[in-house]
Amino acid sequence: MTSPYRILVSLTALALASLLPARSAEDGFVRIFDGQTLKGWHVSAQTGHSKTSTNRSGGKWVVENGAIIGSQDIPGNGGIVITDEKFGDFEVVLEMNNDFGPDSGLFLRSTEDGKAYQAMIDYHGRGNVMGIYGEGLGGFGASTYNFDGSPDRIRVRAGVTNFPVLPESWPSFWRHGQWNEIRARIVGNPPTIATWINGVKFMEWTDKEKRHPDTGGIALQVHGGGDLTKQFVRYRNIRVKKLAAGTER
């Protein structure tokens, strides 16, 4: 006979497991960050986020505790850290644990001066995570929700009928102060871009015109402006899977 204690433990374990981020399939994924150095990456100060009168360093990027950590090095001065390698059709998955306040982003097919399709990491009061934005490509954007002033509250955009998470369940789905998994896939040109949070698909969007090269780097951003020298973005476990041309969208 199974004891009530064992049943309670089993149910508790299932409940906890449901709160853990879904692991993306590792088949074909290659780590592009070794967890110890920025080997294979470099900082670019060529973006508009780095143009201060006294400094064009591209922000401050260090590796600590297995993560890439970024911040402004002086007030207002940001930039990107970008892979040396260029990618065409690919899927990238990583974990983030950012302070709530900095504006960041995951750049797909980024140029050295930061033009890219951006999977948004606007982790601040009216921003969103994993919407899509044309960084330097005309400023177009697509998102289904925004934070409602804090990381535990969201507001679904008017007209969105298929939002994948109940707004009241957001605090348990998205765990502020812990590591959350984000993922993006870009294929074709004009591209189709899809994004996921903790294994749940949030966006799929197709551009209507070709406005950017077929290949580019994968980059992480610290936004310029304001004073974000004491707030930080953190990324780890960065993996990429190259996709063959013509991969199903």
Phi and psi in degrees as GROMACS dihedral restraints (atoms count N, CA, C in turn):
[ dihedral_restraints ]
;  ai    aj    ak    al  type     phi  dphi    fc
    3     4     5     6     1   -79.9    20    10
    4     5     6     7     1   129.5    20    10
    6     7     8     9     1   -75.6    20    10
    7     8     9    10     1   151.9    20    10
    9    10    11    12     1   -58.3    20    10
   10    11    12    13     1   -31.9    20    10
   12    13    14    15     1   -63.0    20    10
   13    14    15    16     1   -44.8    20    10
   15    16    17    18     1   -63.3    20    10
   16    17    18    19     1   -39.8    20    10
   18    19    20    21     1   -62.0    20    10
   19    20    21    22     1   -42.8    20    10
   21    22    23    24     1   -63.2    20    10
   22    23    24    25     1   -43.1    20    10
   24    25    26    27     1   -62.2    20    10
   25    26    27    28     1   -42.7    20    10
   27    28    29    30     1   -63.1    20    10
   28    29    30    31     1   -44.2    20    10
   30    31    32    33     1   -65.2    20    10
   31    32    33    34     1   -38.9    20    10
   33    34    35    36     1   -63.5    20    10
   34    35    36    37     1   -42.7    20    10
   36    37    38    39     1   -62.4    20    10
   37    38    39    40     1   -41.0    20    10
   39    40    41    42     1   -64.3    20    10
   40    41    42    43     1   -40.8    20    10
   42    43    44    45     1   -63.8    20    10
   43    44    45    46     1   -43.6    20    10
   45    46    47    48     1   -64.5    20    10
   46    47    48    49     1   -40.5    20    10
   48    49    50    51     1   -61.9    20    10
   49    50    51    52     1   -33.7    20    10
   51    52    53    54     1   -69.1    20    10
   52    53    54    55     1   -18.8    20    10
   54    55    56    57     1   -91.2    20    10
   55    56    57    58     1   -11.0    20    10
   57    58    59    60     1   -77.1    20    10
   58    59    60    61     1   147.3    20    10
   60    61    62    63     1   -65.1    20    10
   61    62    63    64     1   138.3    20    10
   63    64    65    66     1   -66.3    20    10
   64    65    66    67     1   137.1    20    10
   66    67    68    69     1   -85.0    20    10
   67    68    69    70     1   132.0    20    10
   69    70    71    72     1   -77.5    20    10
   70    71    72    73     1   152.7    20    10
   72    73    74    75     1   -61.5    20    10
   73    74    75    76     1   134.5    20    10
   75    76    77    78     1   -88.0    20    10
   76    77    78    79     1   -10.1    20    10
   78    79    80    81     1   -58.0    20    10
   79    80    81    82     1   117.2    20    10
   81    82    83    84     1    85.9    20    10
   82    83    84    85     1    -6.0    20    10
   84    85    86    87     1   -85.0    20    10
   85    86    87    88     1   139.4    20    10
   87    88    89    90     1  -124.3    20    10
   88    89    90    91     1   136.2    20    10
   90    91    92    93     1   -72.8    20    10
   91    92    93    94     1   131.4    20    10
   93    94    95    96     1  -114.8    20    10
   94    95    96    97     1     7.9    20    10
   96    97    98    99     1  -136.1    20    10
   97    98    99   100     1   122.3    20    10
   99   100   101   102     1   -82.4    20    10
  100   101   102   103     1    -2.5    20    10
  102   103   104   105     1    81.9    20    10
  103   104   105   106     1    -2.5    20    10
  105   106   107   108     1  -128.7    20    10
  106   107   108   109     1   -30.3    20    10
  108   109   110   111     1  -140.3    20    10
  109   110   111   112     1   173.3    20    10
  111   112   113   114     1   -96.6    20    10
  112   113   114   115     1    27.4    20    10
  114   115   116   117     1   -59.1    20    10
  115   116   117   118     1   129.9    20    10
  117   118   119   120     1    90.6    20    10
  118   119   120   121     1    -2.1    20    10
  120   121   122   123     1  -128.5    20    10
  121   122   123   124     1   161.1    20    10
  123   124   125   126     1  -151.1    20    10
  124   125   126   127     1   155.3    20    10
  126   127   128   129     1   -89.5    20    10
  127   128   129   130     1   134.0    20    10
  129   130   131   132     1  -113.2    20    10
  130   131   132   133     1   130.3    20    10
  132   133   134   135     1  -106.3    20    10
  133   134   135   136     1    20.1    20    10
  135   136   137   138     1   -90.9    20    10
  136   137   138   139     1    -2.7    20    10
  138   139   140   141     1   -82.8    20    10
  139   140   141   142     1   164.9    20    10
  141   142   143   144     1   -65.2    20    10
  142   143   144   145     1   -13.6    20    10
  144   145   146   147     1   -81.2    20    10
  145   146   147   148     1    -5.8    20    10
  147   148   149   150     1  -109.1    20    10
  148   149   150   151     1     2.6    20    10
  150   151   152   153     1   -87.6    20    10
  151   152   153   154     1    82.0    20    10
  153   154   155   156     1  -107.9    20    10
  154   155   156   157     1   163.5    20    10
  156   157   158   159     1   -71.5    20    10
  157   158   159   160     1   -21.6    20    10
  159   160   161   162     1  -115.4    20    10
  160   161   162   163     1    -9.0    20    10
  162   163   164   165     1  -151.9    20    10
  163   164   165   166     1   133.0    20    10
  165   166   167   168     1  -130.9    20    10
  166   167   168   169     1    49.7    20    10
  168   169   170   171     1   -84.7    20    10
  169   170   171   172     1   -16.5    20    10
  171   172   173   174     1    85.2    20    10
  172   173   174   175     1    18.6    20    10
  174   175   176   177     1    86.2    20    10
  175   176   177   178     1  -174.6    20    10
  177   178   179   180     1  -111.2    20    10
  178   179   180   181     1   123.1    20    10
  180   181   182   183     1  -129.4    20    10
  181   182   183   184     1   123.3    20    10
  183   184   185   186     1  -134.8    20    10
  184   185   186   187     1   165.5    20    10
  186   187   188   189     1  -114.2    20    10
  187   188   189   190     1   121.1    20    10
  189   190   191   192     1  -142.5    20    10
  190   191   192   193     1   137.5    20    10
  192   193   194   195     1    51.8    20    10
  193   194   195   196     1    39.9    20    10
  195   196   197   198     1    77.5    20    10
  196   197   198   199     1    13.4    20    10
  198   199   200   201     1  -131.6    20    10
  199   200   201   202     1   149.3    20    10
  201   202   203   204     1   -81.9    20    10
  202   203   204   205     1   124.2    20    10
  204   205   206   207     1  -118.8    20    10
  205   206   207   208     1   127.2    20    10
  207   208   209   210     1  -122.7    20    10
  208   209   210   211     1   149.8    20    10
  210   211   212   213     1  -159.8    20    10
  211   212   213   214     1   170.0    20    10
  213   214   215   216     1   -71.3    20    10
  214   215   216   217     1   138.9    20    10
  216   217   218   219     1   -83.4    20    10
  217   218   219   220     1   -34.2    20    10
  219   220   221   222     1  -132.9    20    10
  220   221   222   223     1   157.4    20    10
  222   223   224   225     1   -52.6    20    10
  223   224   225   226     1   128.1    20    10
  225   226   227   228     1    90.3    20    10
  226   227   228   229     1    -9.8    20    10
  228   229   230   231     1  -104.8    20    10
  229   230   231   232     1   109.4    20    10
  231   232   233   234     1  -117.3    20    10
  232   233   234   235     1  -155.1    20    10
  234   235   236   237     1   159.4    20    10
  235   236   237   238     1  -161.9    20    10
  237   238   239   240     1  -133.2    20    10
  238   239   240   241     1   154.0    20    10
  240   241   242   243     1  -112.8    20    10
  241   242   243   244     1   128.1    20    10
  243   244   245   246     1  -131.6    20    10
  244   245   246   247     1   147.6    20    10
  246   247   248   249     1   -67.9    20    10
  247   248   249   250     1   146.8    20    10
  249   250   251   252     1   -67.1    20    10
  250   251   252   253     1   -36.3    20    10
  252   253   254   255     1   -81.2    20    10
  253   254   255   256     1   146.4    20    10
  255   256   257   258     1  -101.5    20    10
  256   257   258   259     1   148.2    20    10
  258   259   260   261     1  -128.6    20    10
  259   260   261   262     1   151.4    20    10
  261   262   263   264     1  -104.3    20    10
  262   263   264   265     1   -95.2    20    10
  264   265   266   267     1   -90.9    20    10
  265   266   267   268     1   125.8    20    10
  267   268   269   270     1  -161.7    20    10
  268   269   270   271     1   167.3    20    10
  270   271   272   273     1  -125.9    20    10
  271   272   273   274     1   133.5    20    10
  273   274   275   276     1  -124.5    20    10
  274   275   276   277     1   138.0    20    10
  276   277   278   279     1  -133.1    20    10
  277   278   279   280     1   140.8    20    10
  279   280   281   282     1  -158.0    20    10
  280   281   282   283     1   173.0    20    10
  282   283   284   285     1  -116.4    20    10
  283   284   285   286     1   145.3    20    10
  285   286   287   288     1  -131.1    20    10
  286   287   288   289     1   147.8    20    10
  288   289   290   291     1  -147.6    20    10
  289   290   291   292     1    73.3    20    10
  291   292   293   294     1   -91.6    20    10
  292   293   294   295     1   153.0    20    10
  294   295   296   297     1   -64.0    20    10
  295   296   297   298     1   151.7    20    10
  297   298   299   300     1   -86.2    20    10
  298   299   300   301     1   111.4    20    10
  300   301   302   303     1   151.3    20    10
  301   302   303   304     1   -52.4    20    10
  303   304   305   306     1   -66.8    20    10
  304   305   306   307     1   143.6    20    10
  306   307   308   309     1   -93.8    20    10
  307   308   309   310     1   121.0    20    10
  309   310   311   312     1  -130.4    20    10
  310   311   312   313     1  -167.2    20    10
  312   313   314   315     1  -178.3    20    10
  313   314   315   316     1   153.9    20    10
  315   316   317   318     1  -106.0    20    10
  316   317   318   319     1   109.7    20    10
  318   319   320   321     1   -91.6    20    10
  319   320   321   322     1   130.6    20    10
  321   322   323   324     1  -110.0    20    10
  322   323   324   325     1   127.8    20    10
  324   325   326   327     1    57.4    20    10
  325   326   327   328     1    47.5    20    10
  327   328   329   330     1   -76.1    20    10
  328   329   330   331     1   142.2    20    10
  330   331   332   333     1   -87.2    20    10
  331   332   333   334     1   171.4    20    10
  333   334   335   336     1   -63.7    20    10
  334   335   336   337     1   -29.5    20    10
  336   337   338   339     1   -94.1    20    10
  337   338   339   340     1    15.2    20    10
  339   340   341   342     1    84.8    20    10
  340   341   342   343     1    12.7    20    10
  342   343   344   345     1   -77.3    20    10
  343   344   345   346     1   130.4    20    10
  345   346   347   348     1  -169.9    20    10
  346   347   348   349     1   163.6    20    10
  348   349   350   351     1   -83.5    20    10
  349   350   351   352     1   124.6    20    10
  351   352   353   354     1  -108.4    20    10
  352   353   354   355     1   127.6    20    10
  354   355   356   357     1   -84.8    20    10
  355   356   357   358     1   112.1    20    10
  357   358   359   360     1   -68.0    20    10
  358   359   360   361     1   137.1    20    10
  360   361   362   363     1  -129.1    20    10
  361   362   363   364     1    58.0    20    10
  363   364   365   366     1   -85.7    20    10
  364   365   366   367     1    76.3    20    10
  366   367   368   369     1   -89.9    20    10
  367   368   369   370     1    73.3    20    10
  369   370   371   372     1  -150.4    20    10
  370   371   372   373     1  -178.2    20    10
  372   373   374   375     1   -54.8    20    10
  373   374   375   376     1   -31.5    20    10
  375   376   377   378     1  -124.8    20    10
  376   377   378   379     1    18.3    20    10
  378   379   380   381     1   -94.6    20    10
  379   380   381   382     1  -165.5    20    10
  381   382   383   384     1  -154.5    20    10
  382   383   384   385     1   164.8    20    10
  384   385   386   387     1  -114.7    20    10
  385   386   387   388     1   128.7    20    10
  387   388   389   390     1    75.6    20    10
  388   389   390   391     1    21.4    20    10
  390   391   392   393     1   -75.0    20    10
  391   392   393   394     1  -178.1    20    10
  393   394   395   396     1  -125.7    20    10
  394   395   396   397     1   139.1    20    10
  396   397   398   399     1  -143.4    20    10
  397   398   399   400     1   144.2    20    10
  399   400   401   402     1   -91.3    20    10
  400   401   402   403     1    92.7    20    10
  402   403   404   405     1   -73.7    20    10
  403   404   405   406     1   107.5    20    10
  405   406   407   408     1    74.2    20    10
  406   407   408   409     1    11.3    20    10
  408   409   410   411     1  -113.9    20    10
  409   410   411   412     1    18.2    20    10
  411   412   413   414     1   117.8    20    10
  412   413   414   415     1    -4.9    20    10
  414   415   416   417     1    75.0    20    10
  415   416   417   418     1    16.3    20    10
  417   418   419   420     1   -71.7    20    10
  418   419   420   421     1   155.7    20    10
  420   421   422   423     1  -151.4    20    10
  421   422   423   424     1   159.0    20    10
  423   424   425   426     1  -147.6    20    10
  424   425   426   427     1   124.8    20    10
  426   427   428   429     1  -152.6    20    10
  427   428   429   430     1   162.1    20    10
  429   430   431   432     1  -113.3    20    10
  430   431   432   433     1    -8.3    20    10
  432   433   434   435     1  -157.5    20    10
  433   434   435   436     1   167.8    20    10
  435   436   437   438     1  -138.6    20    10
  436   437   438   439     1   151.8    20    10
  438   439   440   441     1   -64.8    20    10
  439   440   441   442     1   144.9    20    10
  441   442   443   444     1  -105.4    20    10
  442   443   444   445     1    60.3    20    10
  444   445   446   447     1    88.7    20    10
  445   446   447   448     1   -18.8    20    10
  447   448   449   450     1  -151.0    20    10
  448   449   450   451     1   162.1    20    10
  450   451   452   453     1   -71.5    20    10
  451   452   453   454     1   -11.9    20    10
  453   454   455   456     1  -100.7    20    10
  454   455   456   457     1     5.8    20    10
  456   457   458   459     1  -132.0    20    10
  457   458   459   460     1   136.1    20    10
  459   460   461   462     1  -129.5    20    10
  460   461   462   463     1   160.0    20    10
  462   463   464   465     1  -127.3    20    10
  463   464   465   466     1   116.9    20    10
  465   466   467   468     1   -72.9    20    10
  466   467   468   469     1   136.7    20    10
  468   469   470   471     1   -66.3    20    10
  469   470   471   472     1   147.3    20    10
  471   472   473   474     1   -59.0    20    10
  472   473   474   475     1   137.0    20    10
  474   475   476   477     1    90.4    20    10
  475   476   477   478     1   -10.7    20    10
  477   478   479   480     1   -81.7    20    10
  478   479   480   481     1   118.5    20    10
  480   481   482   483     1  -109.9    20    10
  481   482   483   484     1    -9.0    20    10
  483   484   485   486     1  -122.4    20    10
  484   485   486   487     1    34.5    20    10
  486   487   488   489     1   -63.4    20    10
  487   488   489   490     1   132.5    20    10
  489   490   491   492     1   -80.4    20    10
  490   491   492   493     1    -8.3    20    10
  492   493   494   495     1  -130.9    20    10
  493   494   495   496     1   134.2    20    10
  495   496   497   498     1   -63.7    20    10
  496   497   498   499     1   130.7    20    10
  498   499   500   501     1   -53.6    20    10
  499   500   501   502     1   -37.4    20    10
  501   502   503   504     1   -70.3    20    10
  502   503   504   505     1   -16.9    20    10
  504   505   506   507     1   -91.5    20    10
  505   506   507   508     1    -4.8    20    10
  507   508   509   510     1   -55.2    20    10
  508   509   510   511     1   -42.8    20    10
  510   511   512   513     1   -60.4    20    10
  511   512   513   514     1   -27.9    20    10
  513   514   515   516     1   -89.9    20    10
  514   515   516   517     1   -24.7    20    10
  516   517   518   519     1   -77.6    20    10
  517   518   519   520     1   -45.8    20    10
  519   520   521   522     1  -105.7    20    10
  520   521   522   523     1   119.8    20    10
  522   523   524   525     1  -106.3    20    10
  523   524   525   526     1    93.9    20    10
  525   526   527   528     1   -62.0    20    10
  526   527   528   529     1   139.3    20    10
  528   529   530   531     1    84.5    20    10
  529   530   531   532     1    -0.9    20    10
  531   532   533   534     1  -123.5    20    10
  532   533   534   535     1   174.9    20    10
  534   535   536   537     1   -82.3    20    10
  535   536   537   538     1   127.2    20    10
  537   538   539   540     1  -117.7    20    10
  538   539   540   541     1   145.2    20    10
  540   541   542   543     1   -92.1    20    10
  541   542   543   544     1   131.9    20    10
  543   544   545   546     1  -123.5    20    10
  544   545   546   547     1   151.7    20    10
  546   547   548   549     1  -149.6    20    10
  547   548   549   550     1   145.8    20    10
  549   550   551   552     1  -143.7    20    10
  550   551   552   553     1   147.9    20    10
  552   553   554   555     1  -132.3    20    10
  553   554   555   556     1   136.6    20    10
  555   556   557   558     1  -131.8    20    10
  556   557   558   559     1   127.6    20    10
  558   559   560   561     1  -139.8    20    10
  559   560   561   562     1   146.8    20    10
  561   562   563   564     1    78.7    20    10
  562   563   564   565     1   173.7    20    10
  564   565   566   567     1  -159.7    20    10
  565   566   567   568     1   103.9    20    10
  567   568   569   570     1   -60.4    20    10
  568   569   570   571     1   141.3    20    10
  570   571   572   573     1   -88.3    20    10
  571   572   573   574     1   155.6    20    10
  573   574   575   576     1  -105.9    20    10
  574   575   576   577     1   129.7    20    10
  576   577   578   579     1  -121.0    20    10
  577   578   579   580     1   131.9    20    10
  579   580   581   582     1  -124.7    20    10
  580   581   582   583     1   147.1    20    10
  582   583   584   585     1  -134.2    20    10
  583   584   585   586     1   152.0    20    10
  585   586   587   588     1  -135.0    20    10
  586   587   588   589     1   151.2    20    10
  588   589   590   591     1  -126.8    20    10
  589   590   591   592     1   124.8    20    10
  591   592   593   594     1    47.3    20    10
  592   593   594   595     1    43.0    20    10
  594   595   596   597     1    83.3    20    10
  595   596   597   598     1    -1.8    20    10
  597   598   599   600     1  -106.5    20    10
  598   599   600   601     1   129.5    20    10
  600   601   602   603     1   -74.2    20    10
  601   602   603   604     1   129.6    20    10
  603   604   605   606     1  -111.8    20    10
  604   605   606   607     1   -32.4    20    10
  606   607   608   609     1  -143.0    20    10
  607   608   609   610     1   147.1    20    10
  609   610   611   612     1  -144.7    20    10
  610   611   612   613     1   123.2    20    10
  612   613   614   615     1  -142.8    20    10
  613   614   615   616     1   139.2    20    10
  615   616   617   618     1  -121.4    20    10
  616   617   618   619     1   128.0    20    10
  618   619   620   621     1   -70.9    20    10
  619   620   621   622     1   156.1    20    10
  621   622   623   624     1  -100.9    20    10
  622   623   624   625     1    -5.6    20    10
  624   625   626   627     1  -149.4    20    10
  625   626   627   628     1   158.5    20    10
  627   628   629   630     1   -87.1    20    10
  628   629   630   631     1   118.7    20    10
  630   631   632   633     1  -134.3    20    10
  631   632   633   634     1    10.8    20    10
  633   634   635   636     1  -154.5    20    10
  634   635   636   637     1   154.3    20    10
  636   637   638   639     1   -59.5    20    10
  637   638   639   640     1   162.5    20    10
  639   640   641   642     1   -73.5    20    10
  640   641   642   643     1   -22.0    20    10
  642   643   644   645     1  -133.2    20    10
  643   644   645   646     1   161.6    20    10
  645   646   647   648     1   179.6    20    10
  646   647   648   649     1   178.3    20    10
  648   649   650   651     1   -81.5    20    10
  649   650   651   652     1   169.7    20    10
  651   652   653   654     1  -102.8    20    10
  652   653   654   655     1   126.2    20    10
  654   655   656   657     1  -133.6    20    10
  655   656   657   658     1   155.0    20    10
  657   658   659   660     1  -118.6    20    10
  658   659   660   661     1   143.6    20    10
  660   661   662   663     1  -118.7    20    10
  661   662   663   664     1   144.6    20    10
  663   664   665   666     1  -117.3    20    10
  664   665   666   667     1   120.6    20    10
  666   667   668   669     1   -70.9    20    10
  667   668   669   670     1   147.3    20    10
  669   670   671   672     1   -83.2    20    10
  670   671   672   673     1   171.9    20    10
  672   673   674   675     1    92.6    20    10
  673   674   675   676     1   153.8    20    10
  675   676   677   678     1    66.0    20    10
  676   677   678   679     1  -159.1    20    10
  678   679   680   681     1  -131.2    20    10
  679   680   681   682     1    99.0    20    10
  681   682   683   684     1  -118.3    20    10
  682   683   684   685     1    34.6    20    10
  684   685   686   687     1   -73.9    20    10
  685   686   687   688     1   -18.4    20    10
  687   688   689   690     1  -112.3    20    10
  688   689   690   691     1    13.2    20    10
  690   691   692   693     1  -123.1    20    10
  691   692   693   694     1   148.8    20    10
  693   694   695   696     1  -134.8    20    10
  694   695   696   697     1   149.4    20    10
  696   697   698   699     1  -107.7    20    10
  697   698   699   700     1   145.1    20    10
  699   700   701   702     1  -137.7    20    10
  700   701   702   703     1   130.3    20    10
  702   703   704   705     1  -136.8    20    10
  703   704   705   706     1   143.1    20    10
  705   706   707   708     1  -150.7    20    10
  706   707   708   709     1   174.4    20    10
  708   709   710   711     1    49.5    20    10
  709   710   711   712     1    52.7    20    10
  711   712   713   714     1   -88.3    20    10
  712   713   714   715     1   120.9    20    10
  714   715   716   717     1  -132.7    20    10
  715   716   717   718     1   149.3    20    10
  717   718   719   720     1  -134.6    20    10
  718   719   720   721     1   146.3    20    10
  720   721   722   723     1  -124.6    20    10
  721   722   723   724     1   116.9    20    10
  723   724   725   726     1   -75.4    20    10
  724   725   726   727     1   139.0    20    10
  726   727   728   729     1  -114.3    20    10
  727   728   729   730     1   140.8    20    10
  729   730   731   732     1   -67.9    20    10
  730   731   732   733     1   146.2    20    10
  732   733   734   735     1   -56.1    20    10
  733   734   735   736     1   137.2    20    10
  735   736   737   738     1    88.4    20    10
  736   737   738   739     1     6.9    20    10
  738   739   740   741     1   -56.9    20    10
  739   740   741   742     1   139.1    20    10
  741   742   743   744     1   -58.9    20    10
  742   743   744   745     1   134.3    20    10
